[in-house]
């Protein structure tokens, strides 16, 4: 009876959360915003043979975008790779609003499919508090941020989950092709691929590299080699922009820049420690990666994948709310594989649920700004939990 009641609650929460996400998507479908507009405009430039390094000029791209979407939306393309233009390519033949509506529908389908697989997997492993993890995955601020602006991260999250589903069934080539395509579009999943290399999924990583290289080669004739050559410098320059120190960027780089560097966006930081802001993000992520390799054994592949997902977000130099949708992966893995840590996992979920109006929109000055980074703290916390959860695996190996 208790098990049936738990299943009923799980289904009810899943249904309510799914309906809430669908309602949010419908509400967002009637207007053009930034986000999808960038991909849609870049795709137009691609099919017209106009794509080139100029897309990385905020002025040039900003002037071109209204001629495509027919509105006064302000958006930039940097620091996306040229391959990100492929996201909207199948929809570029439709009017902007119709294309955006279809993209939102695809986003909802992708979200429900990915969370369904994570839920089925967790239920088979008898994860406690399953309704909470479902709600966290379906109606988090990260998901709602993706729906408001029709961003791409829910679709990419579903692609990563699909690749993990294939990995669990030893379909390494298919998983690698998917992850390689995601990497070509958003290279920040690099740490996840390195963790797959660590646990011995060599074929997956090999196919990922082949897929990423293939996408670059396929896009060169239409995007131009110059755009690909320009992209690394554009990405580095974007990270150095004053805008990366705003509290909306929930990254270690953003936090340290906000604390240490005076600029036009943040004229009165807590301290004057620009050197630390330049070096510490790389050093802390490198240290986290080293500790993960040391503590998470190769015989714990699920925890390694969860850790790689966290490290991918921690290594990202820029990350706003919508990117943290990926954290559903370590949440479900930890809920299933380390139920004894569920109190700490609930705390991480609460940090992911804190409204932006209470954090990064409110606390921007002085020491109060340290309260503006709940998503970053949640990511560091989940990364630490994957290392803590690896303890029983290490103990079993030592016996």
N, C-alpha and C positions, 0 to 999 in steps of 0.2 A: 504493500500500500504506500509506504513512504517513497519507494522508488518511482511508483507511478505518479505520485504527487510532484516529485522533483522534475520528472519529465514534462508534466503538464505546465509547471512554472517556467521551465526552460523554453518550451514552445511558445508560451504566451509572451514572455519577454522578447523572444526573437521576433515574433509577429508585430508587436507594438513598436519595437525599435526599427524594424524594416519599414513599417508604415510611416514612421516619423521621418526616416531618410527619404522615402519617396515623396512625401509632402514637401520636404525642404527642396528637393530637386525640381518639383513642379513649380514651386514659388520662385525659383531662380531662373526658370527657363524663358521668361518673357522679356529679358533685357540683356544687352551686351555689356560685358564687363572686361576688365583685364584678365589675364590668365589664358583662356581659350583663344581670345583675340590674337594673342601673340603667335600661337601655333598655326592658326587659320591664315593669318597674314603671311607668315613665312612659307606656308604651303602654296599659297597663291604665287608668291615670288618664284618658288621652285618650278611650278608648271609653266610659268610664263617665260622661263629662262632668264629671269632678272635677279636671281639669288646671287649674293656675293658678299665680300667682306663689309660692304656698306650696311648690312643688317645689324652690325654691331655698333653702329653709330646711333646713339639715342635720338639725335636730331633727325637723321635721315629715316630711320625706321618709324619714328613717331610721326613724321610727315606722310609716310607711305601708308600707314595703318588706316587712317580715316578713309582713304580712297578705296580700300578693300572692304572694310566692315560698315562703312556708311554711318559712322557715329563719331562723337568726340572723345571716345575712350582713349586714355593715355596709357601707353604700354611700351616696354622695351623688349628686345630679344636677348640681349646679353644676360647671363653668361651661358645660354643654351648652346649645345653643340649643333652643327648643321643638321645632324640626323634628327633632332627634335622636330624639325619641320615635317617629318614623315608622319607624325602622330595624326595630323588633321588632313593628310593627303586624300584618304578615301572620301572625305566629306567636302572637299574644296569645290565640288561642282554644285553644291547647294547654296542657297542664300545664307548669310551669316547666322540669322536667328534660327533657321531650320537646322543648320549644321550644329549649332550649339545645343539645341534641344535633343537632337539625336545623340550627341556626345554625352549629355547628362543621362539619357536613358542607358547608354552603354556603361556609364559610370555606376549606375545603380545595379545593373545586371552583374557587373564585375564584382562589386562590393558584396552582393548577396551570395554569389558563387564562392568567393574566397572565404567569407566568414562561415558559410555552410560547411566547407571542407574542414576548416579549423575546428568548428564545433563538433563535427562527426568524429574527428580524430581525438579530440579532448574527451568526448563522451565515452568512446571506447576505452579510454584510459582512466575513466572514472574521476575526472578532474572535479574538485569541489568548487562551489560558488560559480558554476557554469553560466547561469543567467547574468551575473555581473560582467563576466568577460565578454559575453555576447553583446551586451549593451555598450560596453566600452569600445568594442570594435565597430558597431553600427552607427552610433549617434555621438561620437566624441567630437570635440571642437575641431579636430583635424579633419574628420569626414565632412562636417558642415562647412568648413573653410573651402574644401575642394568643391563642394556643391555650389557654394555662393558664386565662385568665379569660374566654374567648369574647368578646374585644373586637371592635370594628367596623373596625379600621384595615386589616386585610387585604382586606376587602370593598371599602372605599373606595379602597384602592390599586389593586385590580383595576378599579374603575370608572374611575379616572384613566388607567390603561393602556389600557382600552377606548376612552376618549375620544381618546387619542393615536393609537391604531390608526385611528380614524375620520378624524382630522386628516390622517394620512398618505395617506388615500384621498379627500381633499377633501370629506368629509362634515361640513362645518362646523356645520350646524344640529344634527345628532345629537350631535356632540362637545360643543357648547355646552350642550345640554340636560342632558347627564350632568354636566358640570363645574359647572353652575349648581345642580343638586341636591346635589352634594357640598359646594359652597360654603355652601348654606343650612344644611347639617348641621354642617360643620366649616369656618368661615370662614377658617381659617389658610391655605387654598390661594390666598388673594388675590394674593400675589406671582407665582404661576404664571400667573394670569389677566392680570396686568400685563405679564408677559413675552410672552404671546400677543398682547397689544395692541401691544407693541413690534415684533414681527415681522410685523405687518400682518394678523393673523387677526381682523379687525374683526367679521365675521359670527359667529364663534365666541363672542367676548366679548359681543356683543349678545344672542345666544341664551342665554348663561350668565346675564346680568343678568335677562332675561325669565323664565328658569326659577326663579331664586332668588326674585324678586319674586312669581312665581306661587305658589310653595310657601308663602311667608309669608302671602299672601292666603288660600290654601286652608286653612291651619291656624288662622287667626284664629277662625273660628266654633267650633272644638272646643277649641283651646288658650287662646283669649281674647287680646284685644289687650294686656291688662295683663301677661301673661307675656312677650310680645315687648318691651314697653316696659321691663320690669324687667331683661331679659337684659343689655344693655350695662353697666349699673351692677353687676350681679352678677359679670360677667366681670372688671371692673376691681377690684372688692373681692376677688375670689378671687386675683388676681395679687398683691395686697398681703398675703395671708395669710402667717404665718410658715412654713407648711408648704411654700411654694414655694422656700424656701431649703435644703430637704433635698437631698442629693446625688443622689437618685433622679431629680430633675428635671434632665435634661440639656439645659439651655438657657443662653444667655448671661445672661438675667435671673437664673436660679437660681444660676449661678456667682458673679456679682457680688454678689448678695444674701448668699450664703454667705460670701464674702470680706469684705464690708463692713458688714453689718447684724447687730447683736445682737438676738436675740429668744428666745422660750421654746424654740424648736427648736434654735437655734444660739447659745448664750449667750456664746461666746468666739470671735468672728471674728478673722481675721488683722488687720484694720484697722478704722478708724471712718471710712467713706467712703460714707455713705448717699446723698449727693447724686449721687455717681458711679454708684452702683447704680441710681438712678432714671433717670438720663439716658443713660448709656453704651450700654445695650442698644439703645435706639431709634437713637442716633447711629451705632453700629457697623453695624447692619442697613441703615440708610439709606445709609451710606457704601458698604457692600458692593453694594447695589442700584445706586448711581450708577456704581461702577466696572464692574459687569457691563454696564450700558447703554453705557458708554464703550468697553469692550473687546470685547464680544461683538457682532459685526455682525448686522444683520437678515438677512443672507444665510446665516446659520448657525442655522436654526430648531431643529435637534435640540439643539445646545448651549444655545440660549436656553431651551428647555424643561427641560433638565437643570439649568441654573442656577436657573430659577424654582422647581423642586422643592426644591432646596437652600435657597433663600431662604425658601420657605414654612415649612420646619422651623426655620430660624434666627430667623424673625420670631415663631414661636410662643412665648408667654411661659411656657408649661408644656408639657413633653414628657417622657414616660417611655419606657422601652424599646420598647413596642409601636408607638409612632408612627413609629419610624425604619424601618419596613418600606418606606416610600416611597423610601428611598435606593437601592433596586434599580434605579430608573429612571435616575438619573445614572450608576450603576455600569455598566450595560449600554451606555448611550450613549457614555460615555468609552472603554470597552473597544473599541467598534466604530470610533469616529471619531478617537480619539487613542491608538492602540496604543503609540506611543512613550513614553507616560506610565504604562505598565502597572506599573512598579515602585512608583510613588507610589500607584497605584490599589490594589495589593495591600496596601500599608500601611494605607490607609483601611479596607479590608475587615477586616484584622486588628483594628483598633480597634473595629469593629462587632461582632467576634466575642469580644472579651475578656469573660470571665464577670463578671457583676455582683458575685459574691463576691470578686473580685480588685480591684474598683474602688470603685464608689459605696457598696457595703455595708461596705467595709473602711476606706477613707480618708475620714474625716469631720471630722477636727480639724486645726487649724493649717495649715501649708503643705502637709502631706500631702494635704489635700483637693483640691489641684490635680490629683492623679492620679485623681480620682474622675469625670472627665468625658470618657471615651473617645468616646462617641457624639457629643457636641458637637464635639470636635476632629475627628472623622471628617467631620462635616457641613461644618465650615469648610474642611477640606482638600479635599473634593469640590467645594465652591464655587470654591475657588482653582484647582482643576484644570480646571474648565470655562472659566475665564478664560484659563489657559495654553493650553488646546487651541484657543482661538479665534485664536491667533497666525497659523497658516498661512492661515486664511481672510482675515485682514486683509492679509497679505502678497500673496495672490493678487489682492486687490482693487486694491492699490497699483500693480500691474504694468501 
